[in-house]
Amino acid sequence: MSLLVVGLSHRSAPVSVLERASLNSSAQLKLLQDTVAAEPAAEAAVLATCNRIELYADVDKFHAGVAELSTLLAQHSGVGLEELTPYLYVHYEDRAVHHLFSVACGLDSMVVGEGQILGQIKDSLARAQDLHTAGRLLNDLFQQALRVGKRAHSETGIDRAGQSLVTFGLEQLSAGADVQQWARGKRALVIGAGSMSSLAAATLARAGVAEIVVANRTFERAERLARILSEGDDTDVLARAVPMDSVPGELTRADVAVSCTGATGLVLTADAVVASVQGRTGAPAVEDAAVADTPVRETAVREAGETPLPGAGSAADENCPLDLSSVSSVPSGFSVMGEAAVAGMDAATLEQHGAWAAGGTAVDRTRETGRSGPEADAELIGALAATATRVGRIPERRRPEPVVEVPRPEPVLFLLDLAMPRDVDAAVHRLAGVRLVDIESLADASADAPMAADVDMVRRIVADEVTAFGAAQRAAHITPTVVALRSMAADVVAGEIARLEGRLPGLDDKHRAEITQTVKRVVDKLLHAPTVRVKQLAAEPGGAGYADALRTLFDLDQETVASVSRAENSTTEKNRGPA
């Protein structure tokens, strides 16, 4: 069996696709059940966060596993397989281990080094354990991933390489200002009471907001979070809970709102935000022309009543003596009467164009004089110069200069949307007086975030841990075979001692025990070096075949080996829990 992961994240897919492919809790449970029911998979776990969806499985066939896991992701996400496939990535065996360890350390996060992913990995493992879809491999893998993540955060400064998604989002809302100074005294509304919303509320409380209102569909959870915030020793924030239907009214009072719910539809529509701003300021939150869908220049042209300029080949250039099809480099919006259009033309064509542009009649001087060559060109150029002197510069119709963009007014409402799919209508980005930061804008802002030197240290930790995990798994793979071999040897010893007692019935207990112990020592010494060495060899890359060789050499029963493996798995699962 081999480890396989198929998934998509903010690195492989646009936010719009991630948003549509997101899985709620019930969909994740159904996906796990269907995966282990599929033929190629024996174990399964789902890691679903706001910016990634990954399906891990222990499969016996690579190509069939990739096809099955991809199909299952498409079916349960509701995104067609053909549309989803270009955004999927696949990792296998050691590469899959490396990927999960990197994710656990925060190296693959939208904001490098964020530690929230550890809690999400722990939840993923607990979910798979509850459904009994995680066997020995995935239990070991996810437990080790948690340990590697904790090691990275404790042994390096990876936390300094980036911030949590919440902190980074608040920094974007404050437009680079100090978050604590920006937040001090503000009223905050937190929509949702899950782990991300709780983290946002705690971060806002530590930043110094004056009041936090928590709204949640389950009012008891909102009350519990508000109570935790009010009773916290490190803050003195005033916190209270409200039902979800109070959000519109509370939004009118709030300076900043954070939303992260599991809703499949919008929690805050553009109309609701407009109404809240109007209720707060008395003036409507109109659409800001600086970020409207229509380009600024087209809007300005339309408002000024101008007529767009014709391009090359328009009716305005009718009867022009130039071969318009040959003028391929004419910039869009310039008439062939302009200088940009005639650059590079020969002298005869230039004169014809000059005469036509001046309202004259184009004359073919080559036919008129019967001459061609440099002398004729010189004469034609002179004629063109005379025409230019008479009529002035050949007119060139240019586009008006772009309209200077008017700065947006200072926002009166700050919105942070950390949900996937989104809670806040993307159209809010276009409203004046409102600043919205969502997952998509966070991805754009963090794309060029500086990498700390600690990241290299974490990468070395990941590489070392992947090697160690692979060696341990390969060694564990041969252990049932070694146990079965020693069990067979013990059976041989017991059989021979029984045969000896039949042949020597008068053997006393002292001598029988001494003979038995001697035979066992002989067998142990004969098996010691081969079994130790085979474990060492099996732990090396490519060592998987040693188990098969051992079974073949000693004619071990395959079912005996499998029963040992099942017994070990059962004992391990009873004693195993999330790290």
Summary of the structure (lengths in Angstrom):
residues: 579
radius of gyration: 37.1
end to end distance: 24.4
largest distance: 140.7
contacts: 1819
relative contact order: 0.10
helix: 57%
strand: 11%
